[in-house]
Amino acid sequence: MAKQVAGNSLKLDVLAIGVHPDDVELGCAGTFINEIKAGKKAGILDLTQGELGTRGTIETRYEEAAKAAMIMGAAVRENLKMRDGFFKNDEEHQLKLIQAIRKYQPEIILGNVLNDRHPDHGRAGNLISNACFLSGLAKIETKDENGNPQLKWRPKYFLQYMQDWYHEPDIIIDISDSFEQKMKAIEAYSTQFYTDDSDKEGPQTYISTPDYLDSIIARARMLGKRIGAKYAEGFTSEKKIGIRSLDALVQNET
């Protein structure tokens, strides 16, 4: 049974954050699924409802996000309903995110990269980074849904997944055993991506062509090759990553 924290909130090992529904699936679903297969409790936090997306609606995005969460095995999925395209990295939004971090008390956060083609991605990444630090300060007071004071909490690591632009990763994670499940989670967003169930006559966008999903596969293969795996995901980190034993190293036989 999952451990409960103050206010009957779900204590998570991993919290994956995406500014738009489908960011988590595209950027770190393989790693997310890996952790669940290893017995960890993992949840998803979407910052916005993706309401500015050309294809689909808020309602269809919620349906797709719920389906994807089920495919991945997420323990919980929550949407903070920040304003797509116009949210800010300011006190108001930082406090809202701090409340969520303290609610779930994750050991590790996976989130948007700090700089990317879509300005929302980089702004969200920096918002997450700031909130992770500030959440550990006791003098910043927040309350849960029931009005109870929350305890301070700082995740051990915030790892940023790659999205459109390539960033040299600080850590590469083998997702070969979870890759097929990752792609099924992505395909749950049939309004957004080119799938058997998608509207192929609808307006074409940057991500709605077959080439876009091909690029996701190609990057996973490229990163996998670098560590001797079939598929992998890469992450950057502002904090140096340490290990307790050399046994944690993956042998690259290529």
Secondary structure as GFF3:
##gff-version 3
##sequence-region A 1 254
A	DSSP	beta_strand	4	5	.	.	.	ID=ss1
A	DSSP	three_ten_helix	6	8	.	.	.	ID=ss2
A	DSSP	beta_strand	9	10	.	.	.	ID=ss3
A	DSSP	beta_strand	14	18	.	.	.	ID=ss4
A	DSSP	alpha_helix	23	37	.	.	.	ID=ss5
A	DSSP	beta_strand	42	48	.	.	.	ID=ss6
A	DSSP	alpha_helix	58	72	.	.	.	ID=ss7
A	DSSP	beta_strand	76	82	.	.	.	ID=ss8
A	DSSP	alpha_helix	91	104	.	.	.	ID=ss9
A	DSSP	beta_strand	108	112	.	.	.	ID=ss10
A	DSSP	alpha_helix	119	134	.	.	.	ID=ss11
A	DSSP	beta_strand	157	161	.	.	.	ID=ss12
A	DSSP	beta_strand	171	174	.	.	.	ID=ss13
A	DSSP	alpha_helix	179	187	.	.	.	ID=ss14
A	DSSP	alpha_helix	210	226	.	.	.	ID=ss15
A	DSSP	beta_strand	232	237	.	.	.	ID=ss16
A	DSSP	three_ten_helix	246	248	.	.	.	ID=ss17
###
